[in-house]
Amino acid sequence: MIENNGPCQHITCDDCGDELADFHRTEFWSMLADGKERQWTFEQDDRGLWEHFCPTCRPKEGRLQRARRMFGL
């Protein structure tokens, strides 16, 4: 999840609670780029909400791969 703390914000892993460094609110895209460089993943769930995972907790397969496996494709 993305947590706002005054003028700063940071990304928190939705599974374990691990956090990335704070970024100013005007640096949203830099914050996401930093997370991707650190091997974090960001996925939209079935309700359209974003999920954020650190490298330790990130799903081993993508949503498309999970759907194909579930439906035997």
Phi, psi and omega in degrees: 000156175259122182251134178260136180223087184066231181279357183249162176214157176209164180261135178240135177296131181288345178265304189255347179087003177301146184236147170268169181297157178289144173231150175293151182303333179282354182250037182304311183292327176294323178297316179294318179298320178297317178298317179294321177297330180268014175072024172281155177238148179232122182227147173270134178274185184295339180268358181090004179272148182272138175245142184235128184231134174287168182302328181288322186261351187298145179301144181284341178225156181282171182298320180297316179297319178296318181294317178298317180295318182296323182262008176070031181263000000 
